[in-house]
Amino acid sequence: MKTPATQFLDEQGVKYTEYFYEYVEHGGAERGAEALGVAAAEVVKTLVMQDERARPIIVLMHGDRKVSTKNLARQAGRKLVEPCKPEVAQRHSGYQVGGTSPFGTRKALPVFMERSITALPAIYINGGRRGFLLKVPTSVLLKLLDAKLVDVALED
């Protein structure tokens, strides 16, 4: 099954493994981790947020953590950062919430990634559809997304 995310990775020559699981509304990254039998910290959430001028950004966070929007705003040089409404997030990314991938978004968005994710050799991340995860080398996030590293994780 091709999505804009897998097409983007194919075009970049990235090797990835596809995993499908039964999507559960509001199940979050924990549901994907449970279905695959991996730690929730290895499943990376793709969150679409916006700043004080409603400019969208993507935040990559461990599945078992939350984002400190206050710390993110400070580290990203913004006055304010808050989650987008689902319909706004979908308009920016081109993906349905619950199936958002940082790869192949409708338009290029700045990406901020929790620094501790870089300690993982590979991560599981949404492939562009609900119930669809991709296992990719973590280095791909930095190389292809030009992700800026931040320290904004809170215990979930």
Secondary structure, 3 states (H helix, E strand, C coil): CCCHHHHHHHHCCCCCEEEECCCCCCCHHHHHHHHHCCCHHHEEEEEEEEECCCCEEEEEEECCEEECHHHHHHHHCCCCEEECCHHHHHHHHCCCCCCCCCCCCCCCCCEEEEHHHHHCCEEEEECCCCCEEEEEECHHHHHHHCCEEECCEEEC
